[in-house]
Amino acid sequence: MREYLLTLCVTAAVTYLLTGPVRKFAIVAGAMPEIRARDVHREPTPRLGGIAMFFGLCAGLLVADHLTNLSAVFEKSNEPRALLSGAALIWLIGVLDDKFEIDALIKLGGQVIAAGVMVMQGLTILWLPIPKVGTVALTQWQGTLLTVALVVITINAVNFVDGLDGLAAGMVCIAAAAFFMYAYRIWYSYGIEAAAPATLFSAILMGMCLGFLPHNMHPARIFMGDSGSMLIGLVLAAGAISVTGQVDPDNLFGGSERSAVHQMVPLYIPLLMPLTIIAIPAADLILAIVRRTWRGQSPFAADRGHLHHRLLEIGHSHSRAVLIMYFWSALIAFGALAYSVNSASMWIVLGVVFLSAIGLGLLLLPRFTPRTPRWAEHFVPPRYRRRRSGRHSTDPATPAAAAPAENDEPRTPVVAGAAGANGATALGARSRMPDRRGASSSR
């Protein structure tokens, strides 16, 4: 575990330290596109954050190769080299897209080629654990097609969900944490060495996301761009493929030991776990494809109908929308992880149901704005305070700044995306504030 933590910390440190210089390079290189109609941010923000994340990936693999225990992963498996080859190719395509905005079909072709490169080097699905059937061996073509499909779907799912500051990096970090705990348990507790590469990939992926998040949280100073979203999507898919297609419980275990594995880790969990970690991004991807096809548009046509956009439209702030997406991602991923530990526990099911009810309450929060008691109003944001009945407060404890001005007008709710809105979710023109000379100015 210490070597995994060291690899994670080195990856996070390299990513964090390089993101600042990469931001300056992106500004100089002109990788700051104009604000589009579907964008949520209000100022041009540099992309190319994936450059720092890629070098963090390289640093993590390099450190792991020189550690005592993790070096065995590179000696016994070609999967780390396969990951690095596919990651370098998809990262290069992402960098070109961040700078020149290449065609969507070209990006799709590059994703297929990157997945094919990993398949050629051994990172492929060899068999599938099917519920009530057992382990089903796949032919070479079946394994190749399934691997390429999973890589392309995961890459685009992560790319589609990258619409708010810190959203994609945080959701992938949560998914990687759940997958790390699952893969590490299989490798360390049951001695299945085939799960070691997936454990390493998950640790490195967590480091990449954690190192980039401080620069990407709202308000973001830099975006990861396609060079980052496609990269972390590929690394996430590589870990899922490694566990799903390389770990074969039927061949590795027998007798009571195999029974213990089936009790603690059901046969279908290796198939279910990779699906749960991308459940939210995959659902967003499917809904986007159906929505655009229904309208007669291309599946690659951008719009403002993603899940995070809908959260903004119903009244959630930027930060709250991101936290809600974090919550549901963690609930699904760690719920599946807890079920893999003890599938017979009713407490796990009740806990998931209870947390789901809390999540639904958070979703409906803009519909009923809670008001705090008057004695606690000074400790909460203004939107949770009760409105004063008079134009001036008669409470001597109320500061003068809290009293409304003479020219105040009734406030109306602002819809996300409305022109001229002055909030984190606004898409319109920025408000122009008067400077000291009385003239309007904007930065």
Order of alpha helices (4+ residues) and beta strands (2+ residues): alpha-alpha-alpha-alpha-alpha-beta-beta-alpha-alpha-alpha-alpha-alpha-alpha-alpha-alpha-alpha-alpha-alpha-beta-beta
